[in-house]
Amino acid sequence: MDRSEVLKRIENSDRQELEAWKRHVLRCREHFIRDRNAFEVEECDFILGHIDRRLDALDPQRGMNQRD
C-alpha cells in the first residue's frame, strides 16, 4: 500500500465513500486479526485513523459526539 496515495484518496472522497471504505477496512481488519497478521492490522489502523479524521473534518459535530 502506498500511504501517500491512500491519504490523497481519503482527502478526495466524500462522506458516503469514506463510510463505505471504513466498513470494508473494518471487515478486513477483523480477518487480519484472526490470521494474526500484525502488519496488515497496522495498515488498517492507519487507514481507519485517517478516515475518521476526514469524517470529523467533514462534520465537526460528529467528532464532538464521538468524544463525549
N, C-alpha and C positions, 0 to 999 in steps of 0.2 A: 504494500500500500504506500502510495506517495502521499505523505501527510499534507504537503503543501497543496496538492490537488484536491484532497478531501476538504481542507479548510476553504478553498475557493468555492467548491461545490456547496458547502454549507452556507457560505455567505450569499450565494446567488439563489438559494432555494426559498420557496415561500413556505408559509406555515404548514400547509397540507403536505407538501413534500417532506418537510422535516419530521412531521409526526409519523408519516408512513415509514420513513427511513429509521426513525427511532424504534418503532415496533419491530422492524426487521433486525436491527442490531441487537435488541434485547433477546430475540429468539436465538440469534447466532451465539450471543454471549452465553446463554444457558447451555447450548450444545457444547461450546468450548470448555465450560466449567466441568461438565460431565466427562469430557475427554481429557481433562487436566492439562489443557493447552494454555499455559500461563501467558505465552507471548500473544496469542490471539485474544485472550481476555483483556490484556492490557490495551491492545489496539481498539477493541470495542469500547473500553472505558474512555479512551482518548476521544473517540467519535461521539460517544454519549455526552461527555462533558461539554464539548463544543456545540453540539446540537442544543443542549439545554441552555447554554449561554445565548445562543442565537434566538431561541424561542423567547427567552426573557427579554432580549433586546426588542423583539417584535411586539411584545406585550408586557410592559413593566409591571402591570398588576399580577401577572402570572408568577413572576419571581417573588413578589411580596407575599403572595398567598402560599407559596411553597415553603417559605421560611418561617411562617407563623406556626 
